[in-house]
Amino acid sequence: MVGAMPDAMAVPEANGNASAKLMLVPPPPTTMTTAAKQCDRDESEWYEEAIDDDLKLCYSLNSVLYRRTSKYQEIALIDTKHFGKALIIDGKMQSTEADEFIYHESLIHPPLLYHANPKTVFIMGGGEGSAAREVLKHNTVQSVVMCDIDQDVVDFCRAYLTENREAFASDKLCLIINDARAELEKSKEKFDVIVGDLADPVEGGPCYQLYTKSFYEHIVKPKLNDHGIFVTQAGPAGVLTHKEVFSSIYNTLRHVFKYVQAYTAHVPSFADTWGWVMASDHPFDLTAQQINQTIEDRIKGELAYLSGELLISSTTLNKSVCQSLLNETHVYTEDDARFIYGQGRACCP
């Protein structure tokens, strides 16, 4: 997710052509004057994200700040009129200035608050630095390993996302450029919390195998300390979208851990409810009052979104989603994976 950026920043376009095509959405026919038509044309530049074959989301743009194709994925940074700066990877909105705090507070603070004394944290992905920023707000944390596969994403975010500069500069942060699976597998260290701040599983993408039962069972779980907690972002969790990957990720983790807790939040820039799943071999049994006290005792500064009451309420899912999670039978494997629609289907001018 993306942090604040300098308003006047201008980033030169990098070499390489992202497959997210350049497109100017034409204005509807009118009888406007030439000057009015030019004004309308200037204001009609949009970022389009294909959600399905017959559904798109459109975001009006001020400008495209940066785009390139890295070794692993397509990267774009755009300046939207409604949500501010937004990070796009493989044609999918990752985060925006206006509401990234919802996603990152929901991803990071629940597992750290439920852990009695989290000292060591491993972040899979997280290259923009926002997940590390939230982890480092906990005064118990002594070390954070952030392992992202894409040097280009990390370098760009470290240079230009001003909100995350302090996190990138922290002596508690160990930044590793590598495949998270390989890094965890060879690590001799165990961690109190492991975080999956990964891109959505897209067909042909770099990280769908990090949502599989074998990965959770043979690599993640053995690298957790006693009372350790794993959390992952789990994709869209709305009434119409939760069966894409959310219910499968939840069910897959139920086959590996004794206690699995799904929770959701509405993220406006995603135009949907989003889901996360925590897993542990120890129960999640704190009250809202206990969570609030832990926030007061442990976290530096104020959280903008999460409270004890909200965290508890976020685990209460609507009837449709709840029944789907309980009845889900699909287990995520390398040979039987589910994918989010539309890698590289975004369009922007």
C-alpha positions as CSV (number, residue, x, y, z in Angstrom):
1,M,0.0,0.0,0.0
2,V,1.2,3.5,-0.8
3,G,2.3,6.2,1.6
4,A,2.2,10.0,1.2
5,M,4.3,11.5,-1.5
6,P,5.5,15.0,-2.3
7,D,2.8,17.0,-4.1
8,A,5.2,18.4,-6.6
9,M,7.1,15.2,-7.3
10,A,7.7,14.4,-11.0
11,V,9.0,10.9,-11.8
12,P,10.5,10.2,-15.2
13,E,9.0,7.3,-17.0
14,A,11.3,4.3,-16.7
15,N,12.4,2.1,-19.6
16,G,10.1,-0.8,-20.4
17,N,6.5,-0.9,-21.4
18,A,4.0,-2.2,-19.0
19,S,1.2,-4.3,-20.5
20,A,-1.3,-2.0,-18.8
21,K,-2.2,-0.2,-22.0
22,L,-2.3,3.6,-22.4
23,M,-5.8,4.7,-23.2
24,L,-7.6,8.0,-23.2
25,V,-11.3,7.5,-22.4
26,P,-13.2,9.8,-24.8
27,P,-15.8,12.2,-23.5
28,P,-19.4,11.7,-24.7
29,P,-20.5,13.6,-27.8
30,T,-21.6,17.1,-27.1
31,T,-22.1,20.5,-28.8
32,M,-19.5,22.2,-26.7
33,T,-17.1,24.9,-28.1
34,T,-13.6,23.9,-29.1
35,A,-12.2,25.3,-25.9
36,A,-14.8,23.5,-23.8
37,K,-14.1,20.2,-25.7
38,Q,-10.3,20.6,-25.0
39,C,-11.0,21.2,-21.3
40,D,-13.3,18.2,-21.2
41,R,-10.7,16.1,-23.0
42,D,-8.0,17.1,-20.5
43,E,-10.3,16.1,-17.7
44,S,-11.3,12.8,-19.2
45,E,-8.1,10.8,-18.5
46,W,-9.0,7.8,-16.5
47,Y,-7.4,4.7,-15.0
48,E,-9.6,1.7,-15.7
49,E,-9.3,-1.6,-13.8
50,A,-11.1,-4.6,-15.2
51,I,-12.9,-6.4,-12.4
52,D,-14.5,-8.9,-14.7
53,D,-15.3,-9.4,-18.4
54,D,-18.3,-7.1,-18.0
55,L,-17.2,-4.8,-15.1
56,K,-14.7,-2.0,-14.8
57,L,-13.8,0.5,-12.2
58,C,-12.7,4.0,-13.3
59,Y,-10.6,6.5,-11.4
60,S,-10.2,10.0,-12.8
61,L,-6.5,11.0,-13.1
62,N,-4.4,14.1,-12.7
63,S,-1.4,12.3,-14.1
64,V,0.6,9.1,-14.5
65,L,3.8,9.6,-12.4
66,Y,5.7,6.4,-13.2
67,R,5.3,3.1,-15.0
68,R,7.6,0.3,-16.0
69,T,7.8,-3.5,-16.2
70,S,10.2,-5.1,-13.7
71,K,11.5,-8.6,-13.9
72,Y,8.5,-9.9,-12.1
73,Q,5.5,-7.5,-12.5
74,E,4.1,-4.4,-14.0
75,I,4.4,-1.3,-11.9
76,A,2.6,2.1,-12.2
77,L,2.2,5.0,-9.9
78,I,-0.7,7.3,-10.7
79,D,-2.1,10.5,-9.2
80,T,-5.9,10.1,-9.0
81,K,-8.2,13.0,-8.4
82,H,-10.3,11.3,-5.7
83,F,-7.8,9.1,-3.8
84,G,-4.5,10.8,-4.4
85,K,-1.4,8.8,-5.3
86,A,-2.1,5.2,-6.1
87,L,0.2,2.2,-6.6
88,I,-0.8,-0.3,-9.3
89,I,0.8,-3.7,-9.8
90,D,-0.1,-6.1,-12.5
91,G,-3.1,-3.9,-13.4
92,K,-4.5,-4.1,-9.9
93,M,-4.9,-1.2,-7.4
94,Q,-2.7,-2.0,-4.4
95,S,-3.2,1.1,-2.3
96,T,-3.9,4.8,-2.3
97,E,-2.9,7.8,-0.2
98,A,-6.4,8.4,1.0
99,D,-7.2,5.0,2.6
100,E,-4.1,2.8,2.7
101,F,-4.2,3.1,6.5
102,I,-7.4,0.9,6.5
103,Y,-5.6,-2.0,4.7
104,H,-2.4,-1.8,6.6
105,E,-3.8,-1.3,10.1
106,S,-6.1,-4.2,9.5
107,L,-3.3,-6.4,8.2
108,I,-0.7,-5.7,10.9
109,H,-2.2,-4.7,14.2
110,P,-4.6,-7.6,14.9
111,P,-1.9,-10.4,14.9
112,L,0.5,-8.2,16.9
113,L,-2.2,-7.2,19.4
114,Y,-3.3,-10.8,19.9
115,H,0.3,-11.9,20.5
116,A,1.3,-11.4,24.2
117,N,4.8,-10.1,23.4
118,P,5.7,-9.8,19.7
119,K,9.4,-9.2,19.3
120,T,10.2,-10.6,15.9
121,V,8.2,-10.2,12.7
122,F,8.7,-11.5,9.2
123,I,6.9,-9.7,6.3
124,M,6.5,-11.5,3.0
125,G,6.2,-8.8,0.3
126,G,5.4,-5.4,1.7
127,G,7.9,-3.7,-0.6
128,E,6.3,-0.3,-0.3
129,G,7.2,-0.2,3.4
130,S,3.7,0.5,4.9
131,A,3.4,-2.9,6.6
132,A,6.9,-2.4,8.2
133,R,5.8,1.2,9.3
134,E,2.8,-0.2,11.2
135,V,4.8,-3.1,12.8
136,L,7.4,-0.6,14.1
137,K,4.7,1.3,16.0
138,H,4.8,-1.6,18.5
139,N,7.3,-0.9,21.3
140,T,7.8,-4.6,21.9
141,V,9.1,-5.2,18.4
142,Q,12.9,-5.7,18.3
143,S,13.4,-6.8,14.7
144,V,11.5,-6.8,11.4
145,V,12.5,-8.8,8.4
146,M,10.9,-7.6,5.2
147,C,11.4,-9.9,2.2
148,D,10.2,-8.7,-1.2
149,I,11.0,-10.3,-4.5
150,D,11.1,-7.1,-6.5
151,Q,14.0,-4.7,-6.2
152,D,12.3,-2.1,-8.5
153,V,9.3,-1.8,-6.3
154,V,11.3,-1.5,-3.1
155,D,13.8,1.1,-4.6
156,F,11.0,3.3,-5.9
157,C,8.9,3.2,-2.7
158,R,12.0,3.8,-0.5
159,A,12.8,6.8,-2.6
160,Y,9.4,8.4,-3.0
161,L,6.9,7.3,-0.4
162,T,7.7,9.9,2.3
163,E,5.3,8.4,4.8
164,N,7.5,5.3,5.0
165,R,11.0,6.8,5.0
166,E,11.3,6.5,8.7
167,A,10.5,2.8,8.6
168,F,12.9,2.1,5.7
169,A,15.6,3.9,7.8
170,S,14.9,2.1,11.0
171,D,17.8,0.0,12.4
172,K,15.2,-2.6,13.4
173,L,14.4,-3.3,9.8
174,C,16.3,-5.9,7.8
175,L,15.4,-5.6,4.1
176,I,15.9,-8.7,1.9
177,I,15.4,-8.9,-1.8
178,N,14.5,-12.5,-2.5
179,D,11.6,-14.9,-2.9
180,A,9.9,-15.1,0.5
181,R,9.4,-18.8,0.3
182,A,13.1,-19.5,-0.3
183,E,14.1,-17.0,2.4
184,L,11.8,-18.5,5.0
185,E,12.8,-22.0,4.1
186,K,16.5,-21.4,4.7
187,S,16.1,-19.1,7.7
188,K,17.4,-20.6,11.0
189,E,15.3,-18.0,12.9
190,K,11.7,-18.3,14.1
191,F,9.3,-15.5,14.4
192,D,6.5,-14.4,16.7
193,V,4.4,-13.1,13.7
194,I,4.6,-13.8,10.0
195,V,2.8,-11.5,7.7
196,G,1.6,-12.2,4.1
197,D,1.5,-8.7,2.5
198,L,1.4,-10.2,-0.9
199,A,-0.1,-9.2,-4.2
200,D,-3.4,-11.0,-5.1
201,P,-2.9,-14.5,-6.6
202,V,-3.1,-13.9,-10.3
203,E,-2.4,-16.5,-12.9
204,G,1.2,-16.3,-13.9
205,G,2.0,-13.9,-11.1
206,P,5.0,-14.2,-8.8
207,C,3.3,-15.2,-5.6
208,Y,0.2,-17.4,-5.9
209,Q,2.2,-20.4,-4.6
210,L,2.5,-18.5,-1.3
211,Y,-1.2,-19.1,-0.6
212,T,-1.0,-22.9,-0.8
213,K,-1.5,-25.6,1.9
214,S,2.0,-26.9,1.4
215,F,3.5,-23.5,1.9
216,Y,1.5,-22.8,5.1
217,E,2.1,-26.3,6.5
218,H,5.8,-27.0,5.6
219,I,7.3,-23.5,5.6
220,V,5.3,-20.9,7.4
221,K,4.1,-22.9,10.5
222,P,7.6,-24.4,11.3
223,K,9.0,-20.9,11.3
224,L,6.6,-19.6,14.0
225,N,7.6,-19.5,17.6
226,D,5.3,-21.0,20.2
227,H,2.1,-18.9,20.4
228,G,3.1,-17.5,17.0
229,I,0.6,-16.0,14.7
230,F,0.4,-15.9,10.9
231,V,-1.7,-13.4,9.0
232,T,-2.3,-12.9,5.3
233,Q,-4.3,-10.5,3.1
234,A,-6.9,-12.7,1.5
235,G,-8.4,-10.7,-1.3
236,P,-11.9,-9.4,-1.9
237,A,-14.5,-10.5,0.7
238,G,-17.7,-8.9,-0.5
239,V,-21.0,-10.6,-0.9
240,L,-20.3,-11.0,-4.6
241,T,-16.6,-11.6,-4.5
242,H,-15.6,-13.6,-1.5
243,K,-15.6,-16.9,-3.3
244,E,-12.8,-15.8,-5.7
245,V,-10.0,-16.6,-3.2
246,F,-11.1,-15.4,0.3
247,S,-13.1,-18.5,1.3
248,S,-10.4,-20.8,-0.2
249,I,-7.6,-19.2,1.7
250,Y,-9.6,-19.4,4.9
251,N,-10.4,-23.1,4.4
252,T,-6.8,-23.9,3.4
253,L,-5.5,-22.4,6.7
254,R,-8.1,-24.4,8.6
255,H,-6.3,-27.5,7.4
256,V,-3.0,-26.3,8.9
257,F,-3.8,-24.4,12.1
258,K,-6.1,-25.1,15.1
259,Y,-7.5,-21.6,15.2
260,V,-8.3,-19.5,12.2
261,Q,-10.0,-16.1,12.3
262,A,-11.3,-14.3,9.2
263,Y,-12.1,-10.6,9.4
264,T,-13.0,-7.9,6.9
265,A,-13.1,-4.1,6.3
266,H,-14.4,-1.9,3.5
267,V,-11.6,-0.2,1.6
268,P,-13.2,2.6,-0.5
269,S,-10.5,2.7,-3.2
270,F,-11.0,-1.0,-3.8
271,A,-14.8,-0.5,-4.1
272,D,-15.3,-3.6,-2.1
273,T,-15.0,-5.3,1.3
274,W,-11.5,-6.7,1.8
275,G,-10.5,-9.8,3.8
276,W,-7.7,-11.0,6.0
277,V,-7.1,-14.3,7.8
278,M,-5.2,-14.9,11.0
279,A,-4.1,-18.4,12.0
280,S,-2.5,-19.9,15.1
281,D,-2.4,-23.0,17.3
282,H,-3.6,-20.8,20.2
283,P,-7.0,-19.1,20.4
284,F,-7.8,-15.5,19.7
285,D,-9.7,-14.7,22.9
286,L,-9.1,-11.0,23.9
287,T,-11.9,-8.7,24.6
288,A,-12.3,-5.2,23.1
289,Q,-11.3,-3.7,26.4
290,Q,-8.1,-5.8,26.5
291,I,-7.2,-4.9,23.0
292,N,-7.7,-1.2,23.7
293,Q,-5.5,-1.4,26.7
294,T,-2.8,-3.1,24.7
295,I,-3.0,-0.4,22.0
296,E,-2.5,2.2,24.8
297,D,0.4,0.4,26.4
298,R,2.2,-0.7,23.3
299,I,1.6,1.4,20.2
300,K,3.4,4.7,19.5
301,G,1.0,7.4,18.3
302,E,-2.6,7.1,17.4
303,L,-4.2,4.5,15.1
304,A,-6.4,6.1,12.5
305,Y,-8.7,3.2,11.9
306,L,-8.5,0.2,14.4
307,S,-9.8,0.0,17.9
308,G,-10.7,-3.0,20.1
309,E,-14.4,-2.6,19.3
310,L,-13.8,-2.4,15.6
311,L,-11.4,-5.4,15.6
312,I,-14.0,-7.6,17.4
313,S,-16.8,-6.4,15.1
314,S,-14.7,-7.0,12.0
315,T,-14.8,-10.7,12.7
316,T,-18.6,-10.8,12.5
317,L,-19.2,-11.6,8.8
318,N,-22.5,-11.3,7.0
319,K,-24.6,-14.4,6.7
320,S,-23.7,-15.1,3.0
321,V,-20.0,-14.9,3.6
322,C,-20.1,-16.7,6.9
323,Q,-21.9,-19.7,5.4
324,S,-19.6,-19.8,2.4
325,L,-16.5,-20.0,4.7
326,L,-18.1,-22.7,6.8
327,N,-19.1,-24.7,3.7
328,E,-15.9,-24.2,1.6
329,T,-14.2,-27.4,0.6
330,H,-11.5,-26.1,-1.8
331,V,-7.9,-26.3,-0.6
332,Y,-5.4,-24.1,-2.3
333,T,-2.6,-26.1,-3.9
334,E,-0.1,-25.5,-6.7
335,D,-2.1,-27.7,-9.0
336,D,-5.5,-26.5,-8.0
337,A,-5.3,-22.8,-7.4
338,R,-7.9,-20.0,-7.6
339,F,-7.0,-16.7,-9.1
340,I,-8.1,-13.1,-9.0
341,Y,-9.3,-11.9,-12.4
342,G,-7.3,-9.9,-14.9
343,Q,-3.6,-9.6,-14.6
344,G,-2.4,-6.6,-16.6
345,R,-5.9,-5.5,-17.6
346,A,-5.7,-2.0,-16.3
347,C,-5.7,1.0,-18.7
348,C,-4.4,4.4,-18.0
349,P,-3.5,7.4,-20.2
